Amino acid sequence: VHGLWDLVRAATDAGELDLPREDILFFATPNDGEIAVNSTRVTEVLGTSVWDLTRAEFAAHRQMEQTSRFLRSRVPGFERSYVVQSGVQVGVRETRRITGEYELTGEDVLGAHTFDDAIARGAYPVDIHNPSGRGTTLRRLPRGESYDIPLRCLMPRGLDRILVAGRCISGDHVAHSSYRVMPISMATGQAAGVCAALASTRGDLPRDVPVGTIQQELRAQGASLK
């Protein structure tokens, strides 16, 4: 659930809220009477700098305090709410990625492109949070469509015996905003594990394992491939 735009605007105009986000997002949790709130955003931070990350922790905690106070004072039903838990550490949306044998692009994602060496697929929208402040770009795939992630995105260019998975696979900024999410990261992780296991069993380099063999094993494990 997301929204509360009018309430956010009123609190912002009153000087009670100063968040680089335009809405409040709620997610269900397994616990009765509890929701997860996803509405902090810290911009212009280098995710590979410990000093920037420390500054981001302080900024995120200030935003969390403001959000909690806003919910209690302005949102019906939250009058007695309180914070149970925050993130263990600030979440870094994007830093470095490898350059692979293929770079997945935003055009591949939004065009629902397919590849012969597909080892995973995704359908999450392009979801780019403005790195300078407020605003979010959200662009969806055609209804019912998905895009493939080729095995080549998991293989660093010019480097043997290494496979990558999750957010650090080879892709551009736009594609990354879609494939970074947990289900797709899990799928590429499964593919990397299968490829590594088959390479070890066969005594081959990962890039020498036939992609059809990898796909066959992934399907046997229940992976979703076209």
MIDOSE-1310 file (N, C-alpha, C; in nm, 2 decimals, decimal comma, always signed):
residues 226
vhgl	+0,09/-0,12/+0,00/+0,00/+0,00/+0,00/+0,09/+0,12/+0,00; +0,06/+0,22/-0,08/+0,14/+0,34/-0,08/+0,04/+0,46/-0,10; +0,08/+0,57/-0,05/+0,00/+0,69/-0,07/+0,02/+0,79/+0,04; -0,10/+0,84/+0,10/-0,10/+0,94/+0,20/-0,04/+1,07/+0,15
wdlv	-0,05/+1,10/+0,02/+0,01/+1,21/-0,04/-0,03/+1,34/+0,03; -0,16/+1,36/+0,05/-0,22/+1,48/+0,10/-0,16/+1,51/+0,24; -0,16/+1,40/+0,32/-0,11/+1,41/+0,46/+0,04/+1,44/+0,46; +0,11/+1,38/+0,37/+0,26/+1,40/+0,36/+0,28/+1,55/+0,32
raat	+0,20/+1,60/+0,23/+0,22/+1,73/+0,18/+0,19/+1,83/+0,30; +0,08/+1,80/+0,37/+0,04/+1,89/+0,48/+0,15/+1,90/+0,59; +0,20/+1,78/+0,62/+0,31/+1,77/+0,73/+0,43/+1,84/+0,68; +0,46/+1,82/+0,55/+0,58/+1,89/+0,49/+0,57/+2,04/+0,50
dage	+0,45/+2,09/+0,45/+0,43/+2,23/+0,45/+0,43/+2,29/+0,60; +0,39/+2,21/+0,70/+0,39/+2,26/+0,83/+0,53/+2,25/+0,90; +0,63/+2,19/+0,82/+0,77/+2,18/+0,87/+0,79/+2,06/+0,96; +0,69/+1,97/+0,96/+0,70/+1,85/+1,05/+0,78/+1,73/+0,98
ldlp	+0,78/+1,74/+0,85/+0,83/+1,63/+0,77/+0,93/+1,68/+0,66; +1,04/+1,63/+0,66/+1,14/+1,67/+0,55/+1,20/+1,54/+0,49; +1,13/+1,48/+0,41/+1,17/+1,35/+0,35/+1,19/+1,37/+0,20; +1,30/+1,31/+0,14/+1,31/+1,31/+0,00/+1,23/+1,20/-0,07
redi	+1,11/+1,18/-0,02/+1,02/+1,08/-0,08/+0,88/+1,15/-0,08; +0,80/+1,11/-0,18/+0,67/+1,18/-0,20/+0,55/+1,10/-0,14; +0,58/+0,98/-0,09/+0,47/+0,90/-0,04/+0,52/+0,81/+0,07; +0,43/+0,74/+0,14/+0,46/+0,64/+0,24/+0,42/+0,50/+0,19
lffa	+0,51/+0,41/+0,20/+0,48/+0,27/+0,16/+0,47/+0,18/+0,28; +0,36/+0,10/+0,28/+0,34/+0,00/+0,38/+0,35/-0,14/+0,33; +0,41/-0,23/+0,40/+0,41/-0,37/+0,36/+0,37/-0,46/+0,48; +0,29/-0,56/+0,45/+0,25/-0,66/+0,56/+0,37/-0,73/+0,61
tpnd	+0,36/-0,78/+0,73/+0,46/-0,87/+0,80/+0,38/-0,99/+0,85; +0,45/-1,09/+0,89/+0,38/-1,21/+0,95/+0,32/-1,19/+1,08; +0,35/-1,07/+1,15/+0,30/-1,05/+1,28/+0,18/-0,96/+1,28; +0,08/-1,00/+1,37/-0,04/-0,93/+1,38/-0,01/-0,79/+1,44
geia	-0,08/-0,69/+1,38/-0,07/-0,55/+1,44/+0,06/-0,49/+1,40; +0,13/-0,54/+1,30/+0,26/-0,48/+1,27/+0,27/-0,46/+1,12; +0,33/-0,35/+1,07/+0,35/-0,33/+0,93/+0,50/-0,28/+0,92; +0,55/-0,30/+0,80/+0,68/-0,25/+0,76/+0,66/-0,12/+0,68
vnst	+0,73/-0,02/+0,72/+0,72/+0,11/+0,65/+0,85/+0,13/+0,57; +0,84/+0,16/+0,44/+0,95/+0,18/+0,35/+0,94/+0,32/+0,30; +1,00/+0,42/+0,36/+0,98/+0,55/+0,32/+1,11/+0,64/+0,34; +1,22/+0,58/+0,38/+1,34/+0,66/+0,39/+1,41/+0,66/+0,25
rvte	+1,49/+0,77/+0,23/+1,57/+0,78/+0,11/+1,69/+0,87/+0,14; +1,81/+0,82/+0,13/+1,93/+0,90/+0,15/+2,00/+0,91/+0,02; +2,02/+1,03/-0,03/+2,08/+1,05/-0,17/+2,22/+1,11/-0,16; +2,29/+1,10/-0,27/+2,42/+1,16/-0,29/+2,52/+1,10/-0,19
vlgt	+2,51/+0,97/-0,18/+2,60/+0,89/-0,09/+2,67/+0,79/-0,17; +2,80/+0,78/-0,14/+2,88/+0,68/-0,21/+2,88/+0,55/-0,13; +2,82/+0,44/-0,19/+2,81/+0,32/-0,11/+2,93/+0,24/-0,08; +3,05/+0,29/-0,14/+3,17/+0,22/-0,11/+3,26/+0,30/-0,01
svwd	+3,20/+0,41/+0,05/+3,27/+0,49/+0,14/+3,22/+0,47/+0,28; +3,30/+0,43/+0,38/+3,25/+0,41/+0,51/+3,21/+0,54/+0,57; +3,27/+0,65/+0,53/+3,23/+0,78/+0,59/+3,09/+0,82/+0,54; +3,07/+0,80/+0,41/+2,94/+0,83/+0,35/+2,83/+0,74/+0,41
ltra	+2,86/+0,62/+0,43/+2,76/+0,52/+0,49/+2,73/+0,56/+0,63; +2,83/+0,61/+0,71/+2,80/+0,65/+0,85/+2,71/+0,77/+0,84; +2,74/+0,87/+0,75/+2,65/+0,99/+0,74/+2,51/+0,94/+0,70; +2,50/+0,84/+0,61/+2,37/+0,79/+0,57/+2,29/+0,73/+0,68
efaa	+2,36/+0,66/+0,77/+2,29/+0,60/+0,89/+2,22/+0,71/+0,97; +2,30/+0,82/+1,00/+2,24/+0,93/+1,08/+2,12/+0,99/+1,01; +2,13/+1,01/+0,88/+2,02/+1,07/+0,80/+1,90/+0,98/+0,80; +1,92/+0,85/+0,78/+1,81/+0,76/+0,78/+1,74/+0,75/+0,91
hrqm	+1,81/+0,75/+1,02/+1,75/+0,75/+1,15/+1,67/+0,88/+1,18; +1,72/+0,99/+1,13/+1,64/+1,11/+1,15/+1,51/+1,11/+1,07; +1,52/+1,05/+0,95/+1,40/+1,04/+0,87/+1,30/+0,94/+0,93; +1,35/+0,83/+0,99/+1,27/+0,73/+1,06/+1,19/+0,79/+1,17
eqts	+1,26/+0,88/+1,25/+1,20/+0,94/+1,36/+1,09/+1,04/+1,32; +1,11/+1,11/+1,21/+1,01/+1,20/+1,16/+0,89/+1,12/+1,11; +0,91/+1,01/+1,04/+0,81/+0,93/+0,99/+0,72/+0,87/+1,10; +0,78/+0,82/+1,20/+0,71/+0,77/+1,32/+0,62/+0,87/+1,38
rflr	+0,68/+0,99/+1,40/+0,60/+1,10/+1,46/+0,48/+1,14/+1,37; +0,51/+1,15/+1,24/+0,41/+1,18/+1,14/+0,29/+1,08/+1,15; +0,32/+0,95/+1,15/+0,22/+0,85/+1,15/+0,13/+0,87/+1,28; +0,19/+0,89/+1,40/+0,12/+0,90/+1,52/+0,03/+1,02/+1,52
srvp	+0,08/+1,13/+1,47/+0,01/+1,26/+1,48/-0,09/+1,29/+1,37; -0,07/+1,23/+1,25/-0,16/+1,27/+1,14/-0,23/+1,15/+1,07; -0,20/+1,03/+1,10/-0,26/+0,92/+1,02/-0,36/+0,84/+1,12; -0,49/+0,84/+1,09/-0,58/+0,77/+1,17/-0,54/+0,62/+1,19
gfer	-0,55/+0,57/+1,31/-0,52/+0,44/+1,34/-0,38/+0,41/+1,39; -0,30/+0,52/+1,38/-0,16/+0,50/+1,42/-0,13/+0,58/+1,55; -0,23/+0,62/+1,62/-0,21/+0,71/+1,73/-0,12/+0,65/+1,84; -0,13/+0,52/+1,85/-0,05/+0,45/+1,96/+0,06/+0,36/+1,90
syvv	+0,09/+0,39/+1,78/+0,20/+0,31/+1,71/+0,34/+0,35/+1,77; +0,43/+0,26/+1,75/+0,57/+0,28/+1,79/+0,66/+0,20/+1,70; +0,79/+0,23/+1,70/+0,89/+0,16/+1,62/+0,93/+0,04/+1,69; +0,92/-0,08/+1,63/+0,97/-0,20/+1,68/+1,11/-0,23/+1,64
qsgv	+1,14/-0,20/+1,52/+1,28/-0,24/+1,47/+1,31/-0,16/+1,34; +1,43/-0,13/+1,33/+1,48/-0,06/+1,20/+1,57/-0,16/+1,13; +1,61/-0,12/+1,01/+1,71/-0,20/+0,94/+1,84/-0,22/+1,01; +1,90/-0,33/+1,00/+2,03/-0,35/+1,07/+2,13/-0,25/+1,02
qvgv	+2,13/-0,22/+0,90/+2,22/-0,11/+0,85/+2,16/-0,05/+0,72; +2,21/+0,06/+0,68/+2,15/+0,13/+0,57/+2,17/+0,04/+0,44; +2,06/+0,03/+0,36/+2,06/-0,05/+0,24/+2,12/+0,03/+0,13; +2,22/-0,02/+0,06/+2,28/+0,04/-0,06/+2,21/-0,01/-0,18
retr	+2,15/+0,09/-0,25/+2,07/+0,05/-0,37/+2,16/+0,01/-0,49; +2,27/+0,08/-0,51/+2,35/+0,05/-0,63/+2,49/+0,10/-0,60; +2,59/+0,02/-0,63/+2,73/+0,07/-0,63/+2,80/+0,01/-0,75; +2,90/-0,07/-0,73/+2,98/-0,12/-0,85/+2,92/-0,25/-0,90
ritg	+2,93/-0,27/-1,03/+2,89/-0,39/-1,10/+3,01/-0,44/-1,19; +3,01/-0,57/-1,21/+3,11/-0,62/-1,30/+3,08/-0,59/-1,45; +3,17/-0,59/-1,53/+3,15/-0,59/-1,68/+3,16/-0,73/-1,72; +3,05/-0,78/-1,77/+3,04/-0,92/-1,81/+3,05/-0,94/-1,96
eyel	+3,03/-1,07/-2,00/+3,04/-1,10/-2,14/+2,92/-1,04/-2,21; +2,81/-1,01/-2,14/+2,70/-0,94/-2,19/+2,65/-0,84/-2,09; +2,61/-0,72/-2,13/+2,55/-0,62/-2,04/+2,40/-0,61/-2,07; +2,32/-0,65/-1,97/+2,18/-0,64/-1,98/+2,14/-0,49/-1,98
tged	+2,05/-0,45/-2,07/+2,02/-0,31/-2,08/+1,87/-0,28/-2,04; +1,84/-0,16/-2,02/+1,70/-0,12/-2,00/+1,61/-0,15/-2,12; +1,67/-0,15/-2,24/+1,59/-0,18/-2,36/+1,56/-0,33/-2,35; +1,65/-0,41/-2,31/+1,63/-0,56/-2,30/+1,51/-0,58/-2,20
vlga	+1,51/-0,51/-2,09/+1,41/-0,53/-1,98/+1,27/-0,49/-2,03; +1,26/-0,36/-2,08/+1,13/-0,31/-2,12/+1,08/-0,37/-2,25; +1,17/-0,42/-2,33/+1,13/-0,49/-2,45/+1,11/-0,64/-2,43; +1,12/-0,69/-2,31/+1,09/-0,83/-2,28/+1,18/-0,92/-2,37
htfd	+1,30/-0,89/-2,38/+1,39/-0,96/-2,47/+1,42/-1,10/-2,42; +1,43/-1,20/-2,51/+1,47/-1,34/-2,48/+1,61/-1,37/-2,53; +1,68/-1,46/-2,47/+1,81/-1,50/-2,50/+1,82/-1,66/-2,50; +1,90/-1,71/-2,59/+1,92/-1,85/-2,60/+1,99/-1,91/-2,48
daia	+2,07/-1,83/-2,41/+2,14/-1,87/-2,29/+2,08/-1,82/-2,16; +1,94/-1,81/-2,17/+1,87/-1,76/-2,05/+1,89/-1,86/-1,93; +1,91/-1,80/-1,81/+1,92/-1,89/-1,69/+1,83/-1,83/-1,58; +1,76/-1,72/-1,61/+1,66/-1,67/-1,51/+1,58/-1,57/-1,59
rgay	+1,47/-1,53/-1,53/+1,39/-1,42/-1,60/+1,33/-1,34/-1,49; +1,28/-1,22/-1,53/+1,22/-1,12/-1,44/+1,11/-1,05/-1,51; +1,03/-0,99/-1,42/+0,92/-0,90/-1,47/+0,90/-0,78/-1,39; +0,99/-0,75/-1,29/+0,97/-0,64/-1,21/+0,99/-0,51/-1,29
pvdi	+0,92/-0,40/-1,26/+0,93/-0,28/-1,34/+1,07/-0,22/-1,33; +1,10/-0,13/-1,42/+1,21/-0,04/-1,40/+1,17/+0,06/-1,29; +1,25/+0,06/-1,19/+1,21/+0,14/-1,07/+1,33/+0,22/-1,02; +1,34/+0,34/-1,07/+1,46/+0,43/-1,05/+1,42/+0,54/-0,95
hnps	+1,48/+0,53/-0,83/+1,47/+0,64/-0,74/+1,56/+0,75/-0,77; +1,51/+0,87/-0,78/+1,59/+0,99/-0,82/+1,71/+1,00/-0,73; +1,83/+0,99/-0,78/+1,95/+0,99/-0,70/+1,98/+1,13/-0,64; +1,91/+1,23/-0,68/+1,93/+1,36/-0,63/+1,82/+1,41/-0,53
grgt	+1,72/+1,33/-0,51/+1,61/+1,38/-0,42/+1,48/+1,31/-0,45; +1,37/+1,39/-0,45/+1,24/+1,34/-0,47/+1,22/+1,29/-0,61; +1,12/+1,20/-0,62/+1,08/+1,15/-0,76/+1,12/+1,01/-0,78; +1,03/+0,93/-0,85/+1,06/+0,79/-0,88/+1,01/+0,77/-1,02
tlrr	+1,10/+0,70/-1,10/+1,06/+0,66/-1,24/+1,02/+0,52/-1,23; +0,89/+0,49/-1,27/+0,84/+0,35/-1,27/+0,79/+0,32/-1,41; +0,85/+0,22/-1,48/+0,81/+0,18/-1,61/+0,79/+0,03/-1,61; +0,67/-0,01/-1,65/+0,64/-0,15/-1,64/+0,66/-0,22/-1,78
lprg	+0,68/-0,35/-1,77/+0,69/-0,43/-1,89/+0,55/-0,45/-1,95; +0,54/-0,49/-2,08/+0,41/-0,52/-2,13/+0,34/-0,63/-2,04; +0,21/-0,62/-2,03/+0,14/-0,71/-1,94/+0,16/-0,85/-1,98; +0,19/-0,94/-1,88/+0,21/-1,08/-1,91/+0,35/-1,12/-1,96
esyd	+0,43/-1,02/-1,98/+0,56/-1,04/-2,04/+0,67/-1,05/-1,94; +0,79/-1,11/-1,97/+0,90/-1,11/-1,89/+1,03/-1,10/-1,97; +1,14/-1,07/-1,91/+1,27/-1,07/-1,98/+1,36/-1,17/-1,93; +1,45/-1,22/-2,02/+1,55/-1,32/-1,98/+1,68/-1,25/-1,93
iplr	+1,75/-1,32/-1,85/+1,88/-1,29/-1,81/+1,98/-1,39/-1,86; +2,07/-1,36/-1,95/+2,16/-1,46/-2,01/+2,27/-1,50/-1,91; +2,32/-1,62/-1,93/+2,43/-1,67/-1,85/+2,55/-1,58/-1,86; +2,57/-1,52/-1,98/+2,68/-1,43/-2,00/+2,69/-1,31/-1,90
clmp	+2,57/-1,27/-1,85/+2,57/-1,16/-1,75/+2,64/-1,20/-1,62; +2,65/-1,33/-1,59/+2,71/-1,38/-1,47/+2,86/-1,41/-1,48; +2,91/-1,39/-1,60/+3,05/-1,42/-1,63/+3,13/-1,29/-1,65; +3,22/-1,26/-1,56/+3,31/-1,14/-1,58/+3,39/-1,15/-1,70
rgld	+3,40/-1,04/-1,77/+3,47/-1,05/-1,90/+3,62/-1,06/-1,87; +3,69/-1,16/-1,93/+3,83/-1,17/-1,92/+3,88/-1,24/-1,79; +3,78/-1,30/-1,72/+3,82/-1,36/-1,59/+3,76/-1,50/-1,58; +3,84/-1,60/-1,55/+3,79/-1,74/-1,54/+3,76/-1,78/-1,40
rilv	+3,68/-1,88/-1,38/+3,66/-1,94/-1,25/+3,58/-1,85/-1,15; +3,52/-1,75/-1,20/+3,44/-1,66/-1,12/+3,30/-1,64/-1,18; +3,20/-1,66/-1,10/+3,06/-1,63/-1,14/+3,00/-1,53/-1,04; +2,92/-1,44/-1,09/+2,85/-1,34/-1,00/+2,70/-1,36/-1,01
agrc	+2,63/-1,31/-0,91/+2,49/-1,32/-0,91/+2,43/-1,20/-0,83; +2,30/-1,19/-0,84/+2,23/-1,08/-0,76/+2,25/-0,94/-0,83; +2,27/-0,84/-0,74/+2,28/-0,70/-0,79/+2,41/-0,67/-0,87; +2,51/-0,76/-0,86/+2,64/-0,72/-0,92/+2,66/-0,79/-1,06
isgd	+2,55/-0,85/-1,11/+2,57/-0,90/-1,25/+2,58/-0,79/-1,35; +2,62/-0,82/-1,47/+2,65/-0,72/-1,57/+2,52/-0,66/-1,63; +2,50/-0,53/-1,61/+2,38/-0,47/-1,66/+2,40/-0,32/-1,64; +2,32/-0,24/-1,72/+2,33/-0,10/-1,70/+2,24/-0,05/-1,59
hvah	+2,25/+0,08/-1,57/+2,17/+0,15/-1,45/+2,02/+0,12/-1,46; +1,97/+0,13/-1,58/+1,82/+0,11/-1,59/+1,78/-0,04/-1,57; +1,86/-0,13/-1,63/+1,82/-0,27/-1,61/+1,84/-0,31/-1,46; +1,95/-0,26/-1,40/+1,97/-0,29/-1,26/+1,86/-0,25/-1,17
ssyr	+1,78/-0,15/-1,21/+1,67/-0,10/-1,12/+1,56/-0,21/-1,12; +1,56/-0,30/-1,21/+1,46/-0,41/-1,22/+1,52/-0,54/-1,16; +1,64/-0,58/-1,20/+1,68/-0,71/-1,16/+1,75/-0,72/-1,02; +1,76/-0,60/-0,96/+1,82/-0,59/-0,82/+1,73/-0,66/-0,72
vmpi	+1,60/-0,68/-0,74/+1,51/-0,73/-0,64/+1,54/-0,87/-0,60; +1,49/-0,91/-0,48/+1,53/-1,04/-0,42/+1,49/-1,16/-0,50; +1,37/-1,17/-0,55/+1,34/-1,30/-0,63/+1,43/-1,32/-0,75; +1,46/-1,21/-0,82/+1,55/-1,22/-0,94/+1,69/-1,25/-0,89
smat	+1,73/-1,19/-0,78/+1,87/-1,22/-0,73/+1,88/-1,36/-0,69; +1,77/-1,42/-0,63/+1,77/-1,56/-0,59/+1,78/-1,65/-0,71; +1,72/-1,61/-0,82/+1,72/-1,69/-0,94/+1,86/-1,69/-1,01; +1,92/-1,57/-1,01/+2,06/-1,57/-1,07/+2,16/-1,64/-0,98
gqaa	+2,13/-1,64/-0,85/+2,21/-1,71/-0,75/+2,20/-1,86/-0,77; +2,08/-1,91/-0,79/+2,06/-2,05/-0,82/+2,13/-2,09/-0,95; +2,12/-2,01/-1,05/+2,19/-2,04/-1,18/+2,34/-2,04/-1,16; +2,40/-1,95/-1,09/+2,54/-1,94/-1,06/+2,58/-2,07/-0,99
gvca	+2,50/-2,11/-0,89/+2,54/-2,23/-0,82/+2,53/-2,36/-0,90; +2,43/-2,37/-0,99/+2,42/-2,48/-1,08/+2,54/-2,49/-1,18; +2,57/-2,37/-1,23/+2,68/-2,37/-1,33/+2,81/-2,40/-1,26; +2,83/-2,35/-1,14/+2,96/-2,38/-1,07/+2,97/-2,53/-1,03
alas	+2,85/-2,59/-0,99/+2,85/-2,73/-0,96/+2,88/-2,82/-1,08; +2,82/-2,79/-1,19/+2,84/-2,87/-1,31/+2,98/-2,85/-1,36; +3,04/-2,73/-1,35/+3,18/-2,71/-1,39/+3,27/-2,79/-1,31; +3,25/-2,80/-1,18/+3,33/-2,87/-1,09/+3,32/-3,02/-1,12
trgd	+3,20/-3,07/-1,14/+3,18/-3,21/-1,17/+3,24/-3,25/-1,30; +3,24/-3,17/-1,40/+3,29/-3,20/-1,53/+3,44/-3,17/-1,54; +3,49/-3,09/-1,45/+3,63/-3,05/-1,46/+3,65/-2,94/-1,57; +3,54/-2,86/-1,59/+3,55/-2,76/-1,69/+3,55/-2,62/-1,63
lprd	+3,58/-2,52/-1,71/+3,56/-2,38/-1,67/+3,41/-2,36/-1,68; +3,36/-2,27/-1,59/+3,21/-2,24/-1,60/+3,17/-2,20/-1,74; +3,25/-2,12/-1,82/+3,21/-2,08/-1,95/+3,21/-2,19/-2,05; +3,27/-2,31/-2,01/+3,27/-2,42/-2,11/+3,16/-2,52/-2,08
vpvg	+3,08/-2,50/-1,98/+2,97/-2,59/-1,95/+2,86/-2,56/-2,05; +2,80/-2,65/-2,13/+2,70/-2,62/-2,22/+2,58/-2,56/-2,15; +2,53/-2,45/-2,21/+2,42/-2,38/-2,15/+2,30/-2,47/-2,14; +2,28/-2,56/-2,24/+2,16/-2,65/-2,24/+2,16/-2,74/-2,12
tiqq	+2,28/-2,78/-2,08/+2,29/-2,87/-1,96/+2,26/-2,79/-1,83; +2,30/-2,66/-1,83/+2,26/-2,58/-1,71/+2,11/-2,55/-1,71; +2,05/-2,52/-1,82/+1,91/-2,50/-1,83/+1,83/-2,63/-1,79; +1,88/-2,74/-1,83/+1,81/-2,87/-1,80/+1,81/-2,89/-1,65
elra	+1,92/-2,87/-1,59/+1,93/-2,88/-1,44/+1,84/-2,78/-1,37; +1,84/-2,66/-1,42/+1,76/-2,55/-1,35/+1,61/-2,59/-1,36; +1,57/-2,64/-1,48/+1,43/-2,68/-1,49/+1,39/-2,79/-1,40; +1,49/-2,89/-1,39/+1,46/-3,00/-1,30/+1,45/-2,96/-1,15
qgas	+1,51/-2,84/-1,12/+1,50/-2,79/-0,98/+1,38/-2,69/-0,97; +1,30/-2,68/-1,08/+1,18/-2,59/-1,07/+1,20/-2,45/-1,11; +1,32/-2,42/-1,16/+1,34/-2,28/-1,21/+1,24/-2,24/-1,32; +1,21/-2,11/-1,32/+1,11/-2,06/-1,42/+1,19/-2,01/-1,54
lk	+1,19/-2,09/-1,65/+1,26/-2,05/-1,78/+1,16/-2,07/-1,89; +1,17/-1,98/-1,99/+1,08/-2,00/-2,10/+1,11/-2,12/-2,18
